[in-house]
Every structure is written in C-alpha cells, then in structure tokens.
Amino acid sequence: LKYDMEFLQTLFTPGMGNLEVWAPFILRVGLGLGLLQHALPKWKTFEQFKGFVVSLKWPAPMLFAHLARLTETLGSVMLVLGIFVKPVSVVLAGYFLLVILTAHRGQKFYGGWELPYLYLLGALALWAMNFSGAMALTQ
C-alpha cells in the first residue's frame, strides 16, 4: 500500500519522482505519430497534392511537393525514434511556419491554419527541451 501511495504522489506532485524523462517522450512520439498520419496521404495522392502546390504559384512546385512529403515523413519517423530531435524540430518548425504563411495564408485559424500551428508549437517545444526523453536513439 505504501508503494501505491508513493506512485500516486508522483503523478500529482510537482518534483516527485523522475517523470521529466517522460515529457519529451510523450511530446515527440505523439507529435511524430500525428505528423506521420498527416504525411502519408501525400504519398498516396501525390498528384492531387502536387496540384495544390502548383496552385501556390511557387517556383519549382514539383521539387517543393517532394520536399514537403519527405520533410513530414522523415521528420515524423525521426521524432518517433528519437533521432536528432533538436535539429529535426528546428527543420519542422521552419517548415510549418512556411506552411502557415503560404499554404494557409488568408485562412481562419479554426479549420485553416490551426493544425500546422499546433505542429509548429510542438516542434518548438521539443527544440526548447534539453533532453529527447526516454527511449530516444540519440540525445
């Protein structure tokens, strides 16, 4: 019974136990898995996605379409595995800032640039952490 009470205290008492290793783990795996679900359709419906990128009137839309799906896919896998989390987070933060300023320009927050904004915040939070969390392949 004493052990059970100590465990419960670690859940609700700041500074109890060694839970700080789990915060970056939860954030990077949750963000990575969510981003992977966001990235995978870009591989299945690439022609449609490429058409969207063309509509943005960017130079070299084919290159940017490939870079977008590669950045999202590779970045998400690297986050889940905990590989080079800090540099990957910087790249993803820059990518999602670009997405907000271009692909979602002029849209409302809710149902518009809300999701890339949350990915941007998650990437910035991971970048700001000094540790990649439990079960990361690199620190």
C-alpha positions in Angstrom: 0.0 0.0 0.0 2.9 2.4 0.8 4.3 1.9 -2.8 0.9 2.6 -4.3 0.7 5.9 -2.4 4.2 6.9 -3.5 3.3 6.2 -7.1 0.1 8.2 -6.9 2.1 11.1 -5.4 4.5 11.1 -8.4 1.5 11.5 -10.7 0.2 14.6 -8.9 3.0 16.3 -7.0 5.5 18.5 -8.9 9.1 17.5 -8.3 8.1 13.9 -7.2 9.9 11.1 -8.9 11.7 11.1 -12.2 8.9 11.9 -14.5 10.8 14.6 -16.5 12.2 12.0 -18.9 8.6 11.2 -20.0 7.5 14.7 -21.0 9.8 14.9 -24.1 9.0 11.2 -24.9 5.2 11.8 -24.9 5.5 15.0 -26.9 7.9 13.7 -29.6 6.1 10.3 -30.1 2.7 12.0 -30.0 3.8 14.7 -32.4 5.6 12.2 -34.6 2.7 9.8 -34.9 0.2 12.6 -35.6 2.5 14.1 -38.2 3.0 10.7 -39.9 -0.7 10.4 -40.3 -0.6 13.9 -41.9 2.2 12.9 -44.2 1.1 9.5 -45.5 -1.7 10.8 -47.7 0.8 12.9 -49.6 2.4 9.7 -50.8 -0.9 8.1 -51.8 -2.4 11.1 -53.6 0.7 12.8 -54.7 -0.8 14.2 -58.0 -3.5 15.9 -56.1 -1.0 17.3 -53.6 1.3 18.4 -56.4 -1.6 20.3 -57.9 -2.2 22.1 -54.7 1.5 23.1 -54.5 1.3 24.3 -58.1 -1.7 26.5 -57.1 0.5 28.3 -54.6 2.5 29.6 -57.6 5.8 28.7 -56.1 8.8 28.2 -58.3 9.7 24.5 -58.8 6.4 23.2 -57.4 7.4 19.6 -58.1 10.5 20.0 -56.0 8.6 21.6 -53.2 5.9 18.9 -53.3 8.5 16.2 -52.9 10.4 18.1 -50.2 7.1 18.6 -48.3 6.2 15.0 -48.2 9.8 13.9 -47.4 10.1 16.5 -44.6 6.9 15.5 -43.0 7.5 11.7 -43.3 11.2 11.6 -42.4 10.8 14.2 -39.7 7.9 12.3 -38.1 9.8 8.9 -38.1 12.9 10.6 -36.7 10.8 12.1 -33.9 9.2 8.8 -33.0 12.5 7.0 -32.9 14.2 9.9 -31.1 16.9 10.6 -33.7 18.5 14.1 -33.7 15.3 15.5 -32.1 16.7 19.1 -31.7 17.7 19.6 -35.3 14.7 17.8 -36.7 12.5 20.0 -34.5 14.1 23.2 -35.9 13.5 22.0 -39.5 9.9 21.1 -38.8 9.2 24.4 -37.0 10.6 26.3 -40.0 8.6 24.1 -42.4 5.3 24.6 -40.5 5.9 28.3 -40.2 6.3 28.4 -44.0 3.2 26.3 -44.4 1.2 28.7 -42.3 2.5 31.8 -44.1 1.9 30.3 -47.6 -0.5 27.4 -47.9 -2.8 28.6 -45.2 -2.5 32.4 -45.8 -5.8 34.2 -45.5 -7.5 31.2 -43.8 -9.2 31.4 -40.5 -7.5 29.8 -37.5 -10.1 27.1 -36.8 -10.2 24.7 -39.7 -7.5 26.6 -41.5 -4.0 27.0 -40.0 -4.9 25.5 -36.7 -3.2 22.1 -37.3 0.1 23.5 -38.7 0.2 26.0 -35.8 -0.1 23.1 -33.3 2.7 21.2 -35.1 4.8 24.4 -35.0 4.3 24.8 -31.3 5.1 21.1 -30.6 8.3 21.3 -32.7 9.3 24.5 -30.9 8.6 22.9 -27.5 10.8 19.9 -28.5 13.5 22.2 -29.6 13.5 24.1 -26.3 13.9 20.9 -24.3 17.4 19.8 -23.3 16.6 16.1 -23.5 15.0 13.9 -26.1 13.2 11.8 -23.5 13.0 8.2 -22.6 13.8 5.6 -25.3 15.4 8.1 -27.7 18.1 6.7 -30.0 20.2 9.8 -29.8 20.4 12.6 -27.3 
